[in-house]
Amino acid sequence: MKKLLPFLIVLILVVFSSKELTAQGVYKDQFAHTFSIVAKDTATGEMAVGVQSHWFSVGTIVAWGKSGVGVVATQSFVNPAYGPQGLDLMSKGMSAKEALTTLTAKDEGKAFRQLGFLDAQGNAASFTGENCVASASHYVGENFAVQANMMLNDDVIPAMTKAFEENATLPLAERVVLTMLAAQKSGGDIRGKQSAVLIVVGAEPTKNVWEDKKVDLRVDDSTEPLKELDRLLKVHRAYEHMNKGDLAVEANDMSTALAEYGAAQKMFPDNLEMKYWTAIALANSGQLKKSLPIFKSVFEKDANWKTLTKRLPKSGLLTVSEGDLDKILKL
């Protein structure tokens, strides 16, 4: 009987805890303990939310944002409704604090929630429910807020605050990633790490939903989610140059296209796509001689690029003469 007593005590506690959670509408919610940051860049007006957790695909439920409105992080026992509902209230003129207070007042499970809100004016607000698992806390600064629960120690929030405040010259996305890396270095989630997300939205509302997010990156399952997120952000920056190059090609502005493709290639010199379009831009701008060695190196690694080259003149993406096209295809 004495051996069974500890087990019975634990069982009773679990049963009562489960009943309490069920009664408050929390038990059914997803269990995503984590650390996060919501922030604004005062120079560009961009707003961002960054998150890491030891939970699968944290980006699907924790991080929310809308251009010209704000960003939201909803975590601990996650109530995803805080995301769209918080953005809706802020879009109607409520400040981040007013929206957060309005929603938590209606939530019977608020003691288990942790939240970070930021509006387009840079007003930030955080909430840490009394039943969030220690170490749990938050900090609201100027144009940002950081929040964390189930951390290894109490050093995470101070580390995030320091990192964000001391790197004001970085672009917002890079600044947010660096802040999260500082959180992980200082201890991070007591359980470890698994997934991460980074969203950046603009200062002004957008007419088209597909233009709303300037950066939208997720790592759903990784042993090093922040390192992977950092790598993806670098790829994202390179492809920003590629997209600008594509637009320049459409406008027959080959000098701009060449500059943009070249900038992307410098960032990822082994990327065949970036090499290929740099060669296309060179050929289209009358610099065939410079383009040929690049075409050759690409074709040697993957002959499909040569097949693609045959199809481009019909689409107007390769504007060389038939003789120059023949020189390219003979490589």
C-alpha positions as CSV (number, residue, x, y, z in Angstrom):
1,M,0.0,0.0,0.0
2,K,2.8,2.4,0.8
3,K,4.3,1.7,-2.6
4,L,1.0,2.6,-4.2
5,L,0.5,5.8,-2.3
6,P,2.8,8.0,-4.4
7,F,1.2,6.7,-7.6
8,L,-2.3,7.4,-6.3
9,I,-1.4,10.9,-5.3
10,V,0.0,11.6,-8.8
11,L,-3.1,10.0,-10.4
12,I,-5.4,12.2,-8.3
13,L,-3.4,15.3,-9.3
14,V,-3.6,14.4,-13.0
15,V,-7.3,13.8,-12.8
16,F,-8.0,17.0,-11.0
17,S,-5.7,18.9,-13.3
18,S,-7.4,17.4,-16.4
19,K,-10.8,18.3,-15.1
20,E,-9.7,21.9,-14.4
21,L,-8.3,22.2,-17.9
22,T,-11.3,20.7,-19.5
23,A,-13.6,23.0,-17.6
24,Q,-11.7,26.0,-18.7
25,G,-11.6,25.0,-22.3
26,V,-7.8,24.5,-22.3
27,Y,-7.4,20.7,-22.4
28,K,-8.3,20.5,-26.1
29,D,-5.9,23.2,-27.1
30,Q,-2.5,22.5,-28.6
31,F,0.5,22.3,-26.3
32,A,3.1,24.7,-27.7
33,H,5.4,26.0,-25.1
34,T,7.9,28.3,-26.6
35,F,9.7,31.6,-26.8
36,S,8.8,34.3,-29.3
37,I,9.3,38.0,-30.3
38,V,6.9,40.5,-31.9
39,A,8.7,43.6,-33.2
40,K,8.6,46.7,-35.5
41,D,11.3,48.3,-37.6
42,T,10.8,52.0,-37.1
43,A,12.7,52.8,-40.3
44,T,10.7,50.7,-42.7
45,G,7.5,50.2,-40.7
46,E,7.8,46.4,-41.1
47,M,6.5,44.2,-38.3
48,A,7.7,40.7,-37.5
49,V,7.0,37.7,-35.3
50,G,9.6,35.0,-34.7
51,V,9.1,31.8,-32.7
52,Q,11.0,28.6,-31.7
53,S,9.6,25.7,-29.8
54,H,10.1,22.0,-29.0
55,W,6.9,21.2,-30.8
56,F,6.1,20.1,-34.3
57,S,5.2,22.8,-36.9
58,V,4.9,25.7,-34.4
59,G,4.4,28.1,-37.3
60,T,0.9,26.8,-38.1
61,I,-0.7,28.0,-34.9
62,V,1.5,30.5,-32.9
63,A,2.6,33.2,-35.4
64,W,0.1,35.6,-37.1
65,G,0.6,38.9,-39.0
66,K,-1.1,41.3,-41.3
67,S,0.4,44.2,-43.2
68,G,-0.6,47.6,-41.9
69,V,-2.2,46.0,-38.8
70,G,0.2,44.1,-36.6
71,V,1.5,40.8,-35.5
72,V,0.5,38.2,-32.8
73,A,2.2,35.3,-31.0
74,T,-0.2,33.0,-29.1
75,Q,1.5,30.2,-27.1
76,S,1.7,28.0,-24.1
77,F,-1.7,26.1,-24.2
78,V,-2.4,27.7,-27.6
79,N,-5.7,29.3,-28.4
80,P,-5.2,30.1,-32.2
81,A,-8.2,32.4,-32.2
82,Y,-6.1,35.1,-30.6
83,G,-4.3,35.4,-33.9
84,P,-7.1,36.3,-36.3
85,Q,-9.2,37.9,-33.6
86,G,-6.4,40.0,-32.3
87,L,-5.5,41.2,-35.8
88,D,-9.2,42.0,-36.5
89,L,-9.5,44.2,-33.4
90,M,-6.2,46.0,-34.2
91,S,-7.4,46.6,-37.8
92,K,-10.5,48.3,-36.3
93,G,-8.4,50.8,-34.3
94,M,-7.6,49.0,-31.0
95,S,-4.1,49.2,-29.7
96,A,-2.2,46.0,-29.1
97,K,-2.8,46.3,-25.3
98,E,-6.5,47.0,-25.8
99,A,-6.9,44.0,-28.2
100,L,-5.0,41.7,-25.9
101,T,-7.0,42.8,-22.8
102,T,-10.3,42.5,-24.6
103,L,-9.6,38.9,-25.7
104,T,-8.1,37.6,-22.4
105,A,-11.1,39.0,-20.5
106,K,-13.3,36.6,-22.4
107,D,-11.0,33.6,-22.1
108,E,-11.7,31.2,-19.2
109,G,-8.4,29.5,-19.9
110,K,-6.3,32.7,-19.8
111,A,-4.2,31.5,-16.8
112,F,-2.6,28.9,-19.2
113,R,-2.0,31.4,-22.1
114,Q,1.0,33.4,-23.1
115,L,0.6,36.2,-25.7
116,G,2.6,38.9,-27.5
117,F,0.7,41.6,-29.5
118,L,2.2,44.5,-31.6
119,D,0.2,47.0,-33.6
120,A,1.2,49.1,-36.6
121,Q,2.1,52.1,-34.4
122,G,4.7,50.0,-32.6
123,N,2.7,49.6,-29.4
124,A,3.5,46.2,-27.9
125,A,1.8,44.2,-25.2
126,S,2.4,40.8,-23.5
127,F,0.5,38.5,-21.2
128,T,1.8,35.5,-19.2
129,G,-0.9,33.5,-17.4
130,E,-0.2,32.4,-13.8
131,N,-0.3,28.8,-14.7
132,C,2.3,28.9,-17.5
133,V,5.1,26.5,-16.8
134,A,8.3,28.1,-15.3
135,S,10.5,29.6,-16.3
136,A,7.8,31.9,-17.8
137,S,7.9,35.6,-18.2
138,H,7.8,38.5,-20.7
139,Y,9.2,41.9,-21.4
140,V,7.7,44.8,-23.3
141,G,10.1,47.3,-24.7
142,E,9.9,50.1,-27.3
143,N,8.5,48.7,-30.5
144,F,8.9,45.1,-29.4
145,A,8.0,42.4,-26.9
146,V,9.5,39.1,-26.0
147,Q,7.8,36.2,-24.1
148,A,8.8,32.7,-23.1
149,N,7.6,29.8,-21.0
150,M,8.9,26.4,-20.1
151,M,12.4,27.7,-20.4
152,L,15.5,26.1,-18.9
153,N,16.3,29.2,-16.8
154,D,15.4,32.8,-16.2
155,D,18.1,34.1,-18.6
156,V,16.1,33.8,-21.8
157,I,14.0,37.0,-21.7
158,P,17.0,39.2,-20.7
159,A,19.1,37.7,-23.4
160,M,16.4,38.3,-26.0
161,T,15.9,41.9,-24.9
162,K,19.6,42.6,-25.0
163,A,20.1,41.1,-28.4
164,F,17.2,43.0,-30.0
165,E,18.1,46.3,-28.5
166,E,21.8,46.1,-29.4
167,N,21.2,45.2,-33.1
168,A,19.1,48.1,-34.3
169,T,21.1,48.5,-37.5
170,L,20.1,45.1,-38.9
171,P,17.1,44.5,-41.1
172,L,14.2,43.4,-39.0
173,A,14.1,39.8,-40.1
174,E,17.8,39.3,-39.4
175,R,17.4,41.1,-36.1
176,V,14.6,38.8,-35.0
177,V,16.5,35.6,-35.9
178,L,19.5,36.9,-34.0
179,T,17.3,37.6,-31.0
180,M,16.0,34.0,-31.1
181,L,19.5,32.6,-31.4
182,A,20.4,34.6,-28.3
183,A,17.4,32.9,-26.5
184,Q,18.6,29.5,-27.5
185,K,22.2,30.2,-26.5
186,S,21.1,31.4,-23.0
187,G,19.2,28.1,-22.3
188,G,16.0,28.0,-24.5
189,D,13.2,25.6,-24.1
190,I,13.9,23.1,-21.3
191,R,12.8,20.2,-23.6
192,G,15.1,21.2,-26.5
193,K,14.2,22.5,-30.0
194,Q,12.2,21.3,-33.0
195,S,10.5,24.0,-35.1
196,A,10.6,27.7,-35.8
197,V,8.8,30.4,-37.8
198,L,9.5,33.9,-39.1
199,I,6.9,36.2,-40.5
200,V,7.5,39.8,-41.7
201,V,4.6,42.0,-42.9
202,G,4.6,45.5,-44.3
203,A,3.8,48.9,-42.9
204,E,0.8,49.5,-45.2
205,P,-2.2,47.4,-45.9
206,T,-2.1,45.4,-49.1
207,K,-4.8,45.0,-51.7
208,N,-3.9,41.4,-52.6
209,V,-3.6,38.7,-49.9
210,W,-0.6,37.2,-51.7
211,E,1.4,40.4,-51.2
212,D,0.7,40.6,-47.4
213,K,3.8,38.8,-46.1
214,K,7.2,40.0,-47.1
215,V,8.9,37.1,-45.4
216,D,7.1,33.8,-44.5
217,L,9.5,31.1,-43.5
218,R,8.8,27.9,-41.5
219,V,10.9,25.0,-40.2
220,D,8.5,22.3,-39.1
221,D,10.8,19.6,-37.8
222,S,14.6,19.9,-37.3
223,T,17.3,19.3,-34.8
224,E,18.5,22.8,-35.4
225,P,15.4,24.9,-36.4
226,L,16.9,28.3,-35.9
227,K,20.1,27.5,-37.8
228,E,17.9,26.3,-40.6
229,L,15.6,29.3,-40.4
230,D,18.7,31.5,-40.6
231,R,19.9,29.6,-43.7
232,L,16.4,29.9,-45.3
233,L,16.4,33.7,-44.7
234,K,19.7,34.0,-46.6
235,V,18.2,32.0,-49.5
236,H,15.1,34.3,-49.3
237,R,17.3,37.3,-49.6
238,A,19.1,35.8,-52.7
239,Y,15.8,35.0,-54.4
240,E,14.6,38.6,-53.7
241,H,17.4,39.5,-56.2
242,M,16.3,36.8,-58.5
243,N,12.7,38.0,-58.5
244,K,13.9,41.6,-59.3
245,G,16.0,40.2,-62.1
246,D,13.0,38.4,-63.6
247,L,11.0,41.6,-63.5
248,A,13.8,43.4,-65.2
249,V,13.9,40.7,-67.9
250,E,10.2,41.2,-68.5
251,A,10.8,44.9,-68.9
252,N,13.8,44.2,-71.3
253,D,16.1,46.0,-68.8
254,M,19.0,43.6,-69.1
255,S,21.5,45.8,-67.2
256,T,19.3,45.7,-64.1
257,A,18.6,42.0,-64.6
258,L,22.3,41.3,-64.8
259,A,23.0,43.3,-61.6
260,E,20.2,41.5,-59.7
261,Y,21.1,38.0,-60.9
262,G,24.8,38.7,-60.2
263,A,24.0,39.8,-56.7
264,A,22.1,36.5,-56.1
265,Q,24.9,34.4,-57.6
266,K,27.4,36.0,-55.3
267,M,25.3,34.9,-52.3
268,F,25.0,31.3,-53.6
269,P,27.8,30.8,-56.2
270,D,27.0,27.0,-56.6
271,N,23.3,27.5,-57.3
272,L,22.7,26.4,-60.9
273,E,19.6,28.5,-61.4
274,M,21.3,31.7,-60.3
275,K,24.2,30.9,-62.6
276,Y,21.9,30.1,-65.5
277,W,19.9,33.3,-65.4
278,T,23.0,35.4,-65.0
279,A,24.2,33.8,-68.3
280,I,20.9,34.6,-69.9
281,A,21.1,38.2,-68.8
282,L,24.7,38.4,-70.2
283,A,23.7,36.9,-73.5
284,N,20.6,39.2,-73.8
285,S,22.8,42.3,-73.1
286,G,25.2,41.5,-75.9
287,Q,27.9,39.9,-73.7
288,L,27.7,36.4,-75.2
289,K,31.4,35.8,-74.8
290,K,31.1,36.2,-71.0
291,S,28.0,34.1,-70.9
292,L,29.4,31.0,-72.7
293,P,31.6,29.7,-69.8
294,I,28.7,30.0,-67.4
295,F,26.3,28.2,-69.8
296,K,28.9,25.5,-70.2
297,S,29.4,24.9,-66.5
298,V,25.7,24.7,-65.9
299,F,25.0,22.4,-68.9
300,E,27.8,20.0,-67.7
301,K,26.2,19.6,-64.3
302,D,22.6,19.3,-65.6
303,A,21.7,18.9,-69.3
304,N,18.1,19.9,-68.7
305,W,19.2,23.5,-68.6
306,K,20.3,23.2,-72.3
307,T,16.9,21.8,-73.2
308,L,15.3,24.7,-71.4
309,T,17.5,27.1,-73.4
310,K,16.0,25.8,-76.7
311,R,12.6,26.8,-75.5
312,L,13.3,30.4,-74.2
313,P,13.5,32.3,-77.6
314,K,9.8,31.4,-78.3
315,S,8.9,32.9,-74.9
316,G,11.0,36.0,-75.5
317,L,13.2,35.3,-72.5
318,L,16.3,34.7,-74.7
319,T,16.7,37.3,-77.4
320,V,20.0,36.3,-79.1
321,S,20.4,35.7,-82.9
322,E,20.0,32.2,-84.3
323,G,23.8,32.0,-84.7
324,D,24.4,33.0,-81.1
325,L,21.8,30.5,-79.9
326,D,23.6,27.8,-81.9
327,K,26.9,28.7,-80.2
328,I,25.2,28.3,-76.8
329,L,23.6,25.0,-77.6
330,K,26.8,23.5,-79.0
331,L,28.5,23.8,-75.6
